[in-house]
Amino acid sequence: MSRTILDIHILQTVPPSNLNRDDTGTPKSALYGGVRRARVSSQAWKRATREAFNDLLSPSELGVRTKKVAEVLAERITTVAPATDPAHAVGLAAEMLRTATGSKIEVPKRKAKDDQAEGEGANGAAPESSYLMFLSTRQLDALAALAVDLDTGDGLKSFQAALKKKENKAAAQQAVDTRHSVDIALFGRMVADSTDLNVEAATQVAHAISVHKSEIESDYYTAVDDKNKESEMGAGMIGSIDFNSATLYRYAAVDVDELHRTLGTGLRTDEAPSTPAQKAVAAFLEGFITSLPTGKINTFGNHTLPSAVIVKLRTRRPVSFVGAFEQPVPQGANGGFLEEACKRLGNYVPQLEKAFGVPDGEQSWVLRVGEETQALKDLGTSVTLAELVTDVEAAVAGRLESGV
């Protein structure tokens, strides 16, 4: 059976920076091809991509991932029913979430003493989930509406009794298992206490690694006290920070079919069934390409965009091109690694696809900047970012609507 898989390959040069550090403050790294490479974790870039969604999608299409989910739901309950006492709303929210997700929603032990004998949320210590819970805006709205409908004003015991009714419990569970947000569908969701509410991620993101050997350097810095007199010598503060610089290979794959299954058909009668999935693909494509983790960004100001992007719409399975860089790329004759990386990739991709056979109908696009990327020009249709997003969205829509 034919599939619809979107592969995104990126070469991006980053100057001195510390995008993603470990527990010692050192930029993350990895051994690949027998040498140490700069590395940026997939989690860091997924977080940056989710942040980019705030500018690309409506809030109603996104979700929130937090332990403070009872507070978030309580805010929605008071929005629907403004007369509801805030402390009572927190209690309603906690009971609703326990019923809907099967999770423990409790006041953290560090805050429990302050709220003893006061009731949930009485002193500002609202109950929390023991792990990050991921719910869409629409799911939270549905839970808030149900809570308001079931609240008779007779207290939490009456509300708890209402939730024990089979039809109400089913409605609560259905509310959190339908109308998933774009970010939940793309990145998945795990509900430890109710595995049937888990959502399979439609996206796989690789750890970005440098195409060459990368060394970690250290910057020694001092700060002078503004109030020091001329006679007072020395620094008010001394420290150091580790950094590196690299030409990174980044890769992500989107299972468009899985995304379509999770998001469902069009939510409105005036939109095509493929609309939710194609909009999600477009948002992820632009968000992943243009986003950048913000680790130590104020220190280094390392705001760069990719030098080259290759996008493939596949029909069988995702394919990474990281093998092209298993042997570290050497520095070019004029310095730099980008040109040699592009030559390596320009030779590797056609050979790989010829050897394994690329099915007819697979489409390719190339977005590139500068003469250094000339070696990639024949790997696909040349496009700008706007053209790339538009073309890929249209291609995805065509495949989903045709049932290919």
Protein Blocks (a to p, Z undefined) as FASTA:
>chain_A
ZZdddddddddddddddfbacfkopacdddeehiacddddfklmmmmmmmmmmmmpcfkl
pccddfklmmmmmmmmmmmmmmlcfklmmmmmmmmmmmmnopacdddfklmmmmgonbgh
klopacddfbdcdddfklmmmmmmmmmmmmnonajklmmmmmmpmklmmmmmmmmmgoia
fklmmnopadfklmklpccdfbdcdddddfbdcdddddddddddfkbcfklgcjfbdcdd
ddddddddddddddfklmmmmnopafbfkbcfklmmmmmmmmmmmmmmmgccfehklmno
paccdfbdcddddfkbccdfklmmmpccdddfkgpjklmmmmmmmmmmmmmmmmnopaeh
iacddddedjklmmmmmnpccddfklmmmmmmmmmmmmmmnoZZ
